[in-house]
Amino acid sequence: MTPGPLTLLIALPLLGAVVAASALSERGARAAALTAMLAVFAAAAWVWAHFAPGSAALQFEERAAWVSSLGLGYHLGVDGLSVSLVALVAFLFPIALVAAGTQVRERPKAFVVMLLLLEAGLLGTFMAQDLVLFYVFWEAMLVPMYFLIALWGGPRRSPAAIKFFLYTMAGSVLMLLAIIAVYLQSAHQPGGSTFDLPTLLSHPLGLTGTAETVLFLAFAVAFAIKMPVWPLHSWLPDAYAEAPAVVTVLLAGLMAKAGAYGLLRFCLPLFPEASRAFGPLLSGLAIVGILYGGSVAWAQGDMRRLLAYGSMSHMGFILLGIFALDATAVQGSLIQMINHGVSTGALFLLAGMLIERTGRARTQEYGGIAALVPALAAVAMIVVLSSLALPGTNGFIGEFLILLGTFQARPEAAVLATLGVVAAVAYLLGFVGRVFHGPVREDLRGMPDLRPRERLLFIPIIAAILWVGFFPQPFLDRSAATVNALLSRVTASAQPAHAVARADPPAGQAER
């Protein structure tokens, strides 16, 4: 196999980690890490720009034998589900690294090495097309994130890191057992047992109803913990509050998306009947998460916990769109993953900047700082409005498509979900009001406004907010064919065999 652009995307951060670890100075380690991350961004932008819209087939595929006797292979590829998420990873990491320059001062060389290892794990997770390879990258994300929380977090970082590790490891063990079961079940397929996902999907697995239910739940629980979905969310407030702000950007902006991606990549196509059967339940859990997260966020005094529960509420919309099993809603969920990563990541960056300046995390310890830091207040307002789905910002198109598609599939769920929009207005505008408006606190005078480096950080973020807000079509074009093919597979399994034979081929089949 000749390594292609996808292998390069994984190799660059790994090489950067080696160079950063070998650097003689902290400045050299940061420079090596930033160079590697910018190279990843350039490669990911090339892949995104050269991705052919209108095709449901995997593109830029790379294959190599791994353990041929067991059906294990190194298989990478991107399609409409993953190509924009790969770009999101490449976009957020250099921003987090630059922000860490002022927020992380202890052991900076080790910190940037952990960031690079995390980036490689996330990229591999979104590109792996072999179940075991996916699991390897899935677990590879867990180790650096644990150390990023445990070594650089707040006063209660150790319990938060352990709780995060135990929750996610428990879900991963369930998924590993399910992967083995799927492998054994695939023995009757042409070519024998395999872990290769496209091969598994090329023929029915022949699972009984009970077996499919058990395997679906094993995968779904692992992904639900990572999102997280209520009631599997109790690790979230501690981890989000104790992790450094730049790490929370990656935890909320990217790792949560890996859970939602897993539901689309594995649960729906491998277990279509169980996906339909559990759709109403998971839609209900999404509604609970939207309303619970929004109401608890409104009651929080700590801005990090406020944003953590707010992030959970917004992830509920993504889950709702996925299990509406409607093309419009799933399209909305995919673009909302991008939007949530950008906007929520920016909110945690802002929170980190405020805490770094004042040492204060509670909103009532602020007041009137818009008069002291007008540029920071203006950026905060733009980001908050994007999180509130103001038309013209990135959040609007995603939320609108989710609610539109869900209303066609589950109108009661869509109506209840709109209450979450009201809750978001309450907690986000409440956050802005308490922190930025009102009388100026005398002990905050002298607070510095956005520094030149920080201004540079928010230029690409605001550009992304406006780009997706006004021109979402390139993102929708890249995911449309894959979403249609995915949902065709889910719905086709509900039809009698003779009906499926007469049905039109799903979108994108011709390309395959």
C-alpha positions as CSV (number, residue, x, y, z in Angstrom):
1,M,0.0,0.0,0.0
2,T,1.3,3.4,-0.9
3,P,0.4,5.8,2.0
4,G,-2.2,8.4,0.9
5,P,-3.6,11.6,2.4
6,L,-5.5,9.8,5.1
7,T,-2.5,8.0,6.5
8,L,-0.7,11.3,6.3
9,L,-3.3,12.9,8.4
10,I,-2.6,10.4,11.2
11,A,1.1,10.3,10.7
12,L,1.7,14.1,10.9
13,P,0.6,14.5,14.5
14,L,2.4,11.4,15.6
15,L,5.6,12.7,14.0
16,G,4.9,16.0,15.6
17,A,4.7,14.4,19.0
18,V,8.0,12.7,18.5
19,V,9.7,15.9,17.4
20,A,8.0,17.9,20.2
21,A,9.1,15.4,22.9
22,S,12.7,15.6,21.5
23,A,12.8,19.4,21.4
24,L,15.4,21.0,23.6
25,S,13.2,23.9,24.7
26,E,9.5,24.5,25.4
27,R,9.4,27.0,22.6
28,G,10.8,24.4,20.2
29,A,8.2,21.9,21.3
30,R,5.3,24.3,20.8
31,A,6.7,25.3,17.4
32,A,6.9,21.6,16.3
33,A,3.4,20.9,17.5
34,L,2.0,24.0,15.8
35,T,3.8,23.1,12.5
36,A,2.4,19.6,12.6
37,M,-1.2,20.8,13.4
38,L,-1.1,23.4,10.6
39,A,0.2,20.7,8.2
40,V,-2.7,18.5,9.3
41,F,-5.1,21.3,8.7
42,A,-3.7,21.9,5.2
43,A,-4.0,18.1,4.4
44,A,-7.6,18.0,5.8
45,A,-8.6,21.1,3.8
46,W,-7.2,19.4,0.6
47,V,-9.2,16.2,1.3
48,W,-12.4,18.3,2.0
49,A,-12.0,20.4,-1.1
50,H,-11.3,17.4,-3.3
51,F,-14.1,15.3,-1.9
52,A,-16.7,14.5,-4.6
53,P,-20.2,15.5,-3.5
54,G,-23.1,13.4,-4.7
55,S,-21.4,10.0,-4.0
56,A,-22.2,7.7,-1.1
57,A,-19.0,5.6,-1.7
58,L,-15.9,5.9,0.4
59,Q,-13.3,8.2,-1.0
60,F,-9.5,8.3,-0.6
61,E,-9.6,4.7,0.5
62,E,-6.4,3.1,1.8
63,R,-6.1,-0.6,2.5
64,A,-3.3,-2.9,3.8
65,A,-3.3,-6.3,5.3
66,W,-2.9,-6.4,9.0
67,V,-3.8,-9.9,10.3
68,S,-5.2,-11.5,7.2
69,S,-6.0,-14.8,8.9
70,L,-8.5,-13.0,11.2
71,G,-9.9,-10.7,8.7
72,L,-8.2,-7.7,10.3
73,G,-7.1,-4.9,8.0
74,Y,-5.8,-1.4,7.9
75,H,-8.7,0.3,6.1
76,L,-9.2,4.1,6.0
77,G,-11.7,6.1,4.1
78,V,-14.0,9.1,4.3
79,D,-17.5,9.7,3.1
80,G,-20.3,12.2,3.8
81,L,-20.5,11.2,7.4
82,S,-16.9,11.8,8.2
83,V,-15.2,14.2,5.8
84,S,-16.4,17.4,7.5
85,L,-15.7,16.0,11.0
86,V,-12.1,15.3,9.9
87,A,-11.9,19.0,8.8
88,L,-13.3,20.1,12.2
89,V,-10.6,18.2,14.1
90,A,-7.9,19.8,12.0
91,F,-9.5,23.2,12.5
92,L,-9.9,23.1,16.3
93,F,-6.5,21.7,17.4
94,P,-4.2,24.5,16.3
95,I,-6.7,27.0,17.9
96,A,-6.6,25.0,21.2
97,L,-2.8,24.9,21.0
98,V,-2.3,28.6,20.5
99,A,-4.8,29.3,23.3
100,A,-2.9,27.0,25.6
101,G,0.1,29.3,25.3
102,T,-1.4,31.6,27.9
103,Q,-3.5,29.1,29.9
104,V,-1.1,26.2,30.4
105,R,2.3,27.0,31.9
106,E,3.2,23.7,33.7
107,R,5.0,21.0,31.8
108,P,4.1,22.6,28.4
109,K,6.2,20.1,26.4
110,A,4.3,17.1,27.8
111,F,1.0,19.0,27.3
112,V,1.6,19.5,23.5
113,V,2.7,15.9,23.1
114,M,-0.6,14.8,24.6
115,L,-2.5,17.1,22.4
116,L,-0.9,15.7,19.3
117,L,-1.6,12.1,20.4
118,L,-5.2,13.0,21.0
119,E,-5.4,14.6,17.5
120,A,-4.1,11.4,15.9
121,G,-6.6,9.3,17.8
122,L,-9.5,11.5,16.8
123,L,-8.6,11.6,13.2
124,G,-8.2,7.8,13.1
125,T,-11.6,7.3,14.8
126,F,-13.3,9.3,12.0
127,M,-11.5,7.5,9.2
128,A,-11.2,3.9,10.3
129,Q,-13.3,1.4,8.3
130,D,-12.3,-1.7,10.2
131,L,-14.0,-2.4,13.5
132,V,-10.9,-3.3,15.4
133,L,-8.9,-0.4,13.9
134,F,-11.8,1.9,14.9
135,Y,-11.6,0.4,18.4
136,V,-7.9,1.0,18.6
137,F,-8.3,4.7,17.7
138,W,-11.3,5.0,20.0
139,E,-9.2,3.8,22.9
140,A,-6.3,5.8,21.8
141,M,-8.3,9.0,22.4
142,L,-9.0,8.0,26.0
143,V,-5.4,7.8,27.3
144,P,-4.2,11.3,26.4
145,M,-7.5,12.9,27.4
146,Y,-7.2,11.2,30.8
147,F,-3.7,12.6,31.4
148,L,-4.8,16.1,30.1
149,I,-7.5,16.2,32.8
150,A,-5.5,14.5,35.5
151,L,-2.2,16.4,35.1
152,W,-3.3,19.9,34.0
153,G,-6.9,20.1,35.5
154,G,-8.3,22.0,38.5
155,P,-8.2,21.2,42.2
156,R,-10.5,18.1,41.8
157,R,-8.9,16.9,38.6
158,S,-8.0,13.4,39.9
159,P,-11.6,12.3,40.7
160,A,-12.9,13.9,37.5
161,A,-10.3,12.1,35.4
162,I,-10.9,8.8,37.0
163,K,-14.7,9.1,36.6
164,F,-14.3,10.0,33.0
165,F,-11.9,7.1,32.4
166,L,-14.2,4.5,34.2
167,Y,-17.3,5.6,32.4
168,T,-15.8,5.6,29.0
169,M,-13.8,2.3,29.6
170,A,-17.0,0.5,30.7
171,G,-18.7,1.5,27.5
172,S,-15.6,0.5,25.4
173,V,-15.6,-3.0,27.0
174,L,-19.2,-3.5,26.0
175,M,-18.4,-2.3,22.4
176,L,-15.4,-4.7,22.2
177,L,-17.6,-7.6,23.1
178,A,-20.1,-6.6,20.5
179,I,-17.4,-6.3,17.9
180,I,-16.3,-9.8,18.6
181,A,-19.9,-11.1,18.4
182,V,-20.3,-9.3,15.0
183,Y,-17.1,-10.9,13.8
184,L,-18.3,-14.4,14.7
185,Q,-21.7,-13.8,13.2
186,S,-20.1,-12.8,9.9
187,A,-18.6,-16.3,9.4
188,H,-21.5,-17.3,7.1
189,Q,-20.8,-14.4,4.7
190,P,-18.9,-14.9,1.5
191,G,-15.2,-14.7,2.3
192,G,-15.6,-15.7,5.9
193,S,-15.4,-13.8,9.2
194,T,-14.2,-10.2,8.9
195,F,-13.9,-6.9,10.8
196,D,-14.1,-4.8,7.6
197,L,-17.2,-2.6,7.8
198,P,-18.0,-2.3,4.1
199,T,-17.7,-6.0,3.7
200,L,-20.0,-6.6,6.7
201,L,-22.6,-4.3,5.2
202,S,-22.4,-6.0,1.8
203,H,-24.5,-8.9,3.0
204,P,-27.1,-9.3,5.8
205,L,-25.6,-10.4,9.1
206,G,-28.6,-12.7,9.8
207,L,-29.0,-11.7,13.4
208,T,-32.1,-12.7,15.4
209,G,-34.2,-10.0,17.0
210,T,-32.7,-10.6,20.5
211,A,-29.1,-10.8,19.3
212,E,-29.5,-7.6,17.2
213,T,-31.0,-5.8,20.2
214,V,-28.2,-6.8,22.5
215,L,-25.5,-5.9,20.1
216,F,-27.2,-2.6,19.2
217,L,-27.4,-1.7,22.9
218,A,-23.7,-2.6,23.5
219,F,-22.6,-0.2,20.7
220,A,-25.1,2.5,21.6
221,V,-24.2,2.6,25.3
222,A,-20.5,3.2,24.4
223,F,-21.4,6.0,22.1
224,A,-24.0,7.5,24.4
225,I,-21.5,7.7,27.2
226,K,-19.1,9.7,25.0
227,M,-21.8,12.2,23.8
228,P,-23.0,12.0,26.6
229,V,-26.7,11.1,26.7
230,W,-28.9,11.4,29.8
231,P,-28.7,9.5,32.2
232,L,-25.1,8.5,31.3
233,H,-23.8,12.0,31.7
234,S,-22.7,12.2,35.3
235,W,-19.0,12.3,34.4
236,L,-19.6,15.4,32.3
237,P,-19.9,18.3,34.7
238,D,-16.8,17.3,36.7
239,A,-14.6,16.6,33.6
240,Y,-15.7,19.8,31.9
241,A,-15.2,21.9,35.0
242,E,-11.9,20.5,36.0
243,A,-10.2,20.1,32.7
244,P,-8.2,23.1,31.4
245,A,-10.4,25.3,29.2
246,V,-8.5,24.5,26.0
247,V,-8.9,20.7,26.8
248,T,-12.6,21.2,27.3
249,V,-12.7,22.8,23.9
250,L,-11.6,19.4,22.5
251,L,-13.6,17.3,24.9
252,A,-16.9,19.1,24.1
253,G,-16.1,20.1,20.6
254,L,-14.7,16.9,19.2
255,M,-14.9,13.8,21.5
256,A,-18.6,14.2,22.0
257,K,-19.0,14.1,18.2
258,A,-17.2,10.8,18.1
259,G,-20.1,9.3,20.0
260,A,-22.7,10.8,17.7
261,Y,-20.6,9.7,14.7
262,G,-20.5,6.1,16.0
263,L,-24.2,5.9,16.2
264,L,-24.4,6.9,12.5
265,R,-21.5,4.8,11.3
266,F,-22.2,1.6,13.2
267,C,-25.5,1.4,15.0
268,L,-27.8,2.4,12.1
269,P,-26.3,0.4,9.3
270,L,-25.3,-2.8,11.2
271,F,-28.5,-3.0,13.3
272,P,-31.3,-1.3,11.3
273,E,-34.2,-3.1,12.9
274,A,-33.0,-2.3,16.4
275,S,-32.3,1.3,15.3
276,R,-36.0,1.6,14.3
277,A,-37.2,-0.1,17.4
278,F,-35.2,2.0,19.8
279,G,-35.7,5.2,17.8
280,P,-38.7,6.4,20.0
281,L,-36.8,5.7,23.2
282,L,-33.6,7.4,22.1
283,S,-35.7,10.4,20.8
284,G,-37.3,10.5,24.3
285,L,-33.8,10.5,26.0
286,A,-32.8,13.3,23.6
287,I,-35.7,15.4,24.7
288,V,-34.9,14.7,28.4
289,G,-31.3,15.7,27.7
290,I,-32.3,18.9,25.9
291,L,-34.7,20.0,28.7
292,Y,-32.7,18.7,31.6
293,G,-29.4,20.1,30.4
294,G,-30.9,23.5,29.6
295,S,-32.7,23.8,33.0
296,V,-29.7,22.7,35.0
297,A,-27.4,25.1,33.0
298,W,-29.7,28.0,33.9
299,A,-29.2,27.2,37.6
300,Q,-25.4,27.0,37.6
301,G,-23.2,29.6,39.1
302,D,-20.0,28.2,37.8
303,M,-19.6,29.3,34.1
304,R,-17.8,26.0,33.2
305,R,-20.6,23.9,34.6
306,L,-23.2,26.2,32.9
307,L,-21.5,25.6,29.6
308,A,-21.1,21.9,30.2
309,Y,-24.8,21.3,30.8
310,G,-25.6,23.7,27.9
311,S,-23.3,21.5,25.7
312,M,-25.3,18.4,26.8
313,S,-28.5,20.1,25.9
314,H,-27.2,21.0,22.4
315,M,-26.0,17.4,21.9
316,G,-29.5,16.3,22.6
317,F,-30.6,18.0,19.4
318,I,-28.0,16.0,17.5
319,L,-29.3,12.7,19.0
320,L,-32.9,13.8,18.2
321,G,-32.0,14.4,14.6
322,I,-30.2,11.0,14.2
323,F,-33.1,8.9,15.5
324,A,-35.8,10.8,13.7
325,L,-34.5,8.6,10.8
326,D,-35.4,11.3,8.4
327,A,-32.9,12.6,5.8
328,T,-33.5,16.3,6.6
329,A,-33.0,15.7,10.4
330,V,-29.9,13.5,9.9
331,Q,-28.4,16.2,7.6
332,G,-29.2,18.7,10.3
333,S,-27.4,16.6,13.0
334,L,-24.3,16.2,10.8
335,I,-24.0,20.0,10.2
336,Q,-24.9,20.7,13.8
337,M,-21.9,18.5,14.9
338,I,-19.7,21.0,13.1
339,N,-21.6,24.0,14.4
340,H,-21.5,22.7,18.0
341,G,-17.8,22.1,17.8
342,V,-17.1,25.6,16.6
343,S,-19.5,27.5,18.8
344,T,-19.3,25.5,22.1
345,G,-15.5,25.3,21.6
346,A,-15.4,29.1,21.4
347,L,-17.6,29.5,24.5
348,F,-15.1,27.4,26.5
349,L,-12.2,29.4,25.1
350,L,-13.9,32.6,26.3
351,A,-14.5,31.1,29.7
352,G,-10.9,30.1,29.9
353,M,-9.8,33.6,29.0
354,L,-12.0,35.1,31.7
355,I,-10.8,32.7,34.4
356,E,-7.1,33.2,33.3
357,R,-7.5,37.0,33.8
358,T,-9.4,37.0,37.1
359,G,-9.1,33.5,38.7
360,R,-12.9,33.5,39.0
361,A,-15.2,30.9,37.6
362,R,-18.5,32.0,39.2
363,T,-20.7,34.3,37.1
364,Q,-21.8,36.4,40.1
365,E,-18.2,37.4,40.8
366,Y,-18.3,39.4,37.5
367,G,-20.4,42.3,36.3
368,G,-20.2,45.2,33.8
369,I,-17.0,44.0,32.2
370,A,-18.3,44.9,28.7
371,A,-17.2,48.5,29.5
372,L,-13.7,47.2,30.4
373,V,-13.2,44.6,27.6
374,P,-15.4,45.6,24.7
375,A,-13.7,43.4,22.1
376,L,-14.0,40.3,24.3
377,A,-17.6,41.2,25.0
378,A,-18.4,41.6,21.3
379,V,-16.8,38.2,20.4
380,A,-18.8,36.6,23.3
381,M,-22.0,38.0,22.0
382,I,-21.4,36.7,18.5
383,V,-20.6,33.3,19.8
384,V,-23.6,33.2,22.1
385,L,-25.9,34.3,19.3
386,S,-24.5,31.4,17.1
387,S,-25.3,29.0,20.0
388,L,-28.8,30.4,20.1
389,A,-29.2,29.6,16.4
390,L,-29.7,33.2,15.3
391,P,-30.4,33.3,11.5
392,G,-27.2,34.1,9.7
393,T,-25.1,32.2,12.1
394,N,-24.0,28.5,11.9
395,G,-26.3,27.3,14.6
396,F,-29.5,28.2,12.8
397,I,-29.3,25.9,9.8
398,G,-28.5,22.8,11.9
399,E,-31.2,23.3,14.5
400,F,-33.7,24.3,11.8
401,L,-33.1,21.1,9.8
402,I,-33.2,18.9,12.9
403,L,-36.6,20.4,14.0
404,L,-38.0,20.3,10.5
405,G,-37.1,16.7,9.9
406,T,-38.1,15.6,13.3
407,F,-41.5,17.4,13.0
408,Q,-42.2,15.2,9.9
409,A,-41.2,12.0,11.7
410,R,-42.0,12.7,15.4
411,P,-44.0,15.9,15.7
412,E,-44.5,15.6,19.5
413,A,-40.8,15.3,20.0
414,A,-40.1,18.4,17.8
415,V,-42.6,20.5,19.7
416,L,-41.0,19.5,23.1
417,A,-37.5,20.1,21.7
418,T,-38.4,23.8,20.9
419,L,-38.7,24.3,24.7
420,G,-35.0,23.6,24.8
421,V,-34.4,26.6,22.5
422,V,-36.2,28.8,25.1
423,A,-34.0,27.2,27.9
424,A,-30.9,28.1,25.9
425,V,-32.0,31.7,25.6
426,A,-32.4,31.8,29.4
427,Y,-29.1,30.4,30.4
428,L,-26.9,31.9,27.7
429,L,-28.3,35.4,27.9
430,G,-28.3,35.1,31.7
431,F,-24.6,34.2,31.5
432,V,-24.0,37.3,29.3
433,G,-26.0,39.6,31.5
434,R,-24.3,38.5,34.8
435,V,-20.8,38.6,33.4
436,F,-20.8,41.5,30.9
437,H,-23.5,43.9,31.9
438,G,-24.7,45.8,35.0
439,P,-22.5,47.9,37.3
440,V,-18.8,47.6,36.9
441,R,-17.1,45.9,39.8
442,E,-14.3,48.0,41.1
443,D,-12.0,45.0,41.7
444,L,-12.2,44.1,38.0
445,R,-10.9,47.4,36.7
446,G,-7.6,46.9,34.8
447,M,-8.8,43.6,33.3
448,P,-7.0,43.4,29.9
449,D,-9.1,43.2,26.7
450,L,-8.3,40.6,23.9
451,R,-4.6,40.3,23.3
452,P,-3.3,40.2,19.7
453,R,-2.9,36.5,19.8
454,E,-6.4,36.0,21.1
455,R,-7.9,38.2,18.4
456,L,-6.2,36.0,15.8
457,L,-7.7,33.0,17.4
458,F,-11.3,34.3,17.0
459,I,-10.9,35.4,13.4
460,P,-11.2,31.9,12.0
461,I,-13.9,31.0,14.5
462,I,-16.1,34.0,13.5
463,A,-15.4,33.3,9.9
464,A,-16.6,29.7,10.3
465,I,-19.7,30.9,12.1
466,L,-20.7,33.2,9.3
467,W,-19.6,30.9,6.5
468,V,-21.8,28.0,7.6
469,G,-24.5,30.4,8.5
470,F,-24.7,32.0,5.1
471,F,-23.3,29.2,2.9
472,P,-24.1,25.8,4.4
473,Q,-24.7,24.1,1.0
474,P,-21.1,22.8,0.5
475,F,-21.4,20.9,3.8
476,L,-24.9,19.6,3.0
477,D,-23.8,18.5,-0.5
478,R,-21.0,16.4,0.9
479,S,-23.3,14.5,3.3
480,A,-26.5,14.2,1.3
481,A,-25.8,11.0,-0.7
482,T,-24.3,9.1,2.2
483,V,-27.3,10.0,4.4
484,N,-29.7,8.9,1.8
485,A,-27.9,5.6,1.3
486,L,-27.7,5.1,5.1
487,L,-31.4,5.7,5.6
488,S,-32.3,3.6,2.6
489,R,-30.6,0.7,4.3
490,V,-32.4,1.3,7.6
491,T,-35.8,1.5,6.0
492,A,-35.2,-1.3,3.4
493,S,-34.8,-3.8,6.2
494,A,-38.4,-3.2,7.3
495,Q,-39.7,-4.2,3.8
496,P,-40.4,-7.8,2.7
497,A,-37.7,-9.2,0.5
498,H,-39.7,-9.1,-2.7
499,A,-40.5,-5.4,-2.0
500,V,-36.9,-4.6,-1.6
501,A,-36.1,-6.3,-4.8
502,R,-38.5,-4.1,-6.7
503,A,-37.5,-0.9,-4.9
504,D,-35.3,1.7,-6.6
505,P,-31.6,1.4,-5.7
506,P,-30.6,3.7,-2.8
507,A,-28.8,6.9,-3.6
508,G,-25.2,6.5,-4.3
509,Q,-25.4,2.8,-5.1
510,A,-24.5,3.5,-8.7
511,E,-21.2,5.0,-7.6
512,R,-20.4,1.8,-5.7
